[in-house]
Amino acid sequence: MDPTWGQALDQALVREEARVPAGDRWLFYQTALTGPARRAWMAGWPPPAAGAWVDWGTAYGALAVEVAHQYAVRVYGVDWSRARLSAAARWEGAVPHRGQVWWTEADALSFSPPEPVVGMSARFLLQHLPDPAGALAHWAAVLEPGGVLFVEDVDDGWTVEHPAPPPAWAAVVEALSRLQRDRGGDRQIGRRLPELVTAAGLELADTALAVQGARVSSEAFRLSRQLEVLRMEGERDALLAGGYLTREAWQEGVSARASASGPVFMSAGTLRLRAVKPPASSAPPSRQISPVC
Ligand SMILES: C[S@@+](CC[C@H](N)C(=O)[O-])C[C@H]1O[C@@H](n2cnc3c(N)ncnc32)[C@H](O)[C@@H]1O
């Protein structure tokens, strides 16, 4: 059961809706809709030691606010989008904070808070970065020994829809994946995360495959389809300008998705992990990776 404060946060976020630019609505809705699942994951986190926390790629700041609400730490919500940070600052007061949030317009590959960092989180950021290994090396350097990093990210290999989506829509999804790859991102980064984190000198404490999957009702499918189409619309100009899709293929894909009666089963998987920075004197971390199951 989601705590009342979580619902208050989601409602406050939704009240911001009209001020969010159309092209960013999908990210905004995703932040609100994934609130209960995000908080259920966070409920299993050990409370942080005294010090600072960094939420890298905080966007609308939900996770940063949730940490500051629960713990007496200063949270740096870092993003290079001023518009998203401004929205975050408008709704963060929906619940009282034990800690503080400092919205920080900065690059996640170079920002260092001016105080010891005991905890960090990065949700759905590494999939966008051309150099995720470089980002993790920087984060590991910023983290205090004994500090903890939580990461969640996607892997499209764990997305299953049955019956399969219309081919015209699948072509749009595939075009977005190519666009993201050409920008240096990776929509299959989930499977690489344990390896990347250990290569950065952090010790993997646990990993879990979080699959949101179910036999879906027609209403749930309608909502998820709207979110998907919004996400694609946010990138439509880049997809067309870059030659990833023709205008006709775009239109055909969106119409096919809109008219599909819907799958009976859908799943979307993400990898969640917790990693710890070992004490300075300890032996180099093992590169052995436990299987994820
Ligand atoms: C998918 S959103 C993250 C969503 C958010 N963490 C959540 O859990 O809801 C990715 C965010 O990372 C930001 N971003 C991407 N690259 C960045 C960089 N190098 N430095 C700072 N922010 C970055 C984008 O502006 C965007 O807001």
The ligand as a Tripos MOL2 file, in Angstrom:
@<TRIPOS>MOLECULE
LIG
   27    29     1     0     0
SMALL
NO_CHARGES

@<TRIPOS>ATOM
      1 C1         14.5680    9.7800  -18.4460 C.3       1 LIG1
      2 S1         14.9820   11.2060  -17.5760 S.3       1 LIG1
      3 C2         15.2270   10.6430  -15.9100 C.3       1 LIG1
      4 C3         13.9930   10.4140  -15.1100 C.3       1 LIG1
      5 C4         14.1360   10.5090  -13.6310 C.3       1 LIG1
      6 N1         15.4390   10.1150  -13.1260 N.3       1 LIG1
      7 C5         13.0490    9.6510  -12.9750 C.2       1 LIG1
      8 O1         13.3780    8.7270  -12.2290 O.co2     1 LIG1
      9 O2         11.8750    9.9090  -13.1970 O.co2     1 LIG1
     10 C6         16.6820   11.5450  -17.9690 C.3       1 LIG1
     11 C7         17.1080   12.9040  -17.4590 C.3       1 LIG1
     12 O3         18.5090   13.0000  -17.5070 O.3       1 LIG1
     13 C8         18.8730   14.3000  -17.9410 C.3       1 LIG1
     14 N2         20.2400   14.2070  -18.4960 N.ar      1 LIG1
     15 C9         20.6550   13.5100  -19.5650 C.ar      1 LIG1
     16 N3         21.9860   13.5990  -19.7120 N.ar      1 LIG1
     17 C10        22.4220   14.3960  -18.6820 C.ar      1 LIG1
     18 C11        23.7030   14.8700  -18.2850 C.ar      1 LIG1
     19 N4         24.8350   14.5230  -18.9390 N.pl3     1 LIG1
     20 N5         23.7780   15.6620  -17.2120 N.ar      1 LIG1
     21 C12        22.6650   16.0230  -16.5140 C.ar      1 LIG1
     22 N6         21.4270   15.5890  -16.8550 N.ar      1 LIG1
     23 C13        21.3100   14.7830  -17.9290 C.ar      1 LIG1
     24 C14        17.7970   14.7070  -18.9280 C.3       1 LIG1
     25 O4         17.6950   16.1280  -19.0150 O.3       1 LIG1
     26 C15        16.5540   14.0570  -18.2940 C.3       1 LIG1
     27 O5         15.8650   14.9560  -17.4640 O.3       1 LIG1
@<TRIPOS>BOND
     1     1     2 1
     2     2     3 1
     3     2    10 1
     4     3     4 1
     5     4     5 1
     6     5     6 1
     7     5     7 1
     8     7     8 2
     9     7     9 1
    10    10    11 1
    11    11    12 1
    12    11    26 1
    13    12    13 1
    14    13    14 1
    15    13    24 1
    16    14    15 ar
    17    14    23 ar
    18    15    16 ar
    19    16    17 ar
    20    17    18 ar
    21    17    23 ar
    22    18    19 1
    23    18    20 ar
    24    20    21 ar
    25    21    22 ar
    26    22    23 ar
    27    24    25 1
    28    24    26 1
    29    26    27 1
@<TRIPOS>SUBSTRUCTURE
     1 LIG1         1 GROUP 0 **** ****
